[in-house]
Amino acid sequence: MPEALLEVNHLKKYFPITKGLLNRTVGHVKAVDDISITLKPGETFGLVGESGSGKSTVGRTILRLTDKTDGEIKFKGQDIHKLSPSELRTIRPKMQLIFQDPYSSLNPRVRVGDAIGEALLDHGLASKGEVRDQVLEVLASCGLSSYHIDRFPHEFSGGQRQRIGIARALVLNPELIIADEPVSALDVSIQAQIINLFSKLQETRNLTYLFISHDLSVVEHLCSRIGVMYLGSMVETASRDELFRNPLHPYTKALLSAVPIPIPKLKRDRIVLKGDIPSPANPPSGCKFHTRCPFAVDICKQQVPEFREVGSQHHVACHLV
């Protein structure tokens, strides 16, 4: 078995709630509450859940764009939250982020070639004379032409801008890419092109992805393993085939029941969840999902379910399983 590229152990990220003139802390928003993930080289792990479940916070905390509250994050055996700024800078190029909105992540006044190449100069990975050739190479690998290098972001379509975002991450030759809802702002036909691009780049560059999405149909095409988050906690993890064939947690079943079937005559039995996702500042006692679960019993309201293995690499946190 290959050594893990990324290990996330019992990660927690709480944001303080302050009040009054003295800004006293009166509570915490538990955005991420005890998450564990392991990624092997070349693997694609999909992280899914509703908006507000803490998926993006997991990605940003892994990259140390925000500090953790508790837990451990290791990249190639190094705890990144124990690294000094200079040590962290040396591994930054190996861990890159692709944003949800490609337009807002690009400076409208900076030409695409400069936006992609500035990181090479900043990290000292190329001289000024070498940057243009490397940018042209990565643009070509992302399906863009050489004449695009001198254009501004507003001159591109949404799909092209996302390709530019991918190129900007790839130019540093990373090993881990965290893709935060990278296709949710695109048309369905363009989504397919970008997903195929992700697959092609993974084969040619041996990339490892943490793919964050709320769309299970997208995750099914790209990911080998999937984790389902609810209100900051992991409720189920399994291989892609196992999760779609045999979902165990009621929340996972509800999410899967909403995935469209491309055959008009076939219909799923929809599981419609009542109410909205509770506030992470005041999560329910016991199982966090019990307020919306159609199968909840008394123990669900009182006791937090253990996240345990119930099959080969299949873990679930539910009293009813």
Salt bridges, closest charged atoms under 4 A:
ASP33 OD2 - LYS288 NZ 3.05
ASP34 OD1 - HIS10 ND1 2.83
GLU43 OE2 - ARG225 NE 2.48
GLU50 OE1 - ARG292 NH1 2.92
GLU72 OE2 - LYS74 NZ 3.91
ASP122 OD1 - ARG89 NH2 3.70
ASP150 OD2 - ARG132 NH2 3.62
GLU175 OE2 - LYS76 NZ 3.07
GLU181 OE1 - HIS214 ND1 3.04
GLU236 OE2 - HIS314 NE2 2.60
ASP241 OD1 - ARG240 NE 3.37
GLU242 OE1 - ARG245 NH2 2.48
GLU242 OE2 - HIS314 ND1 2.98
GLU309 OE1 - HIS315 NE2 3.90
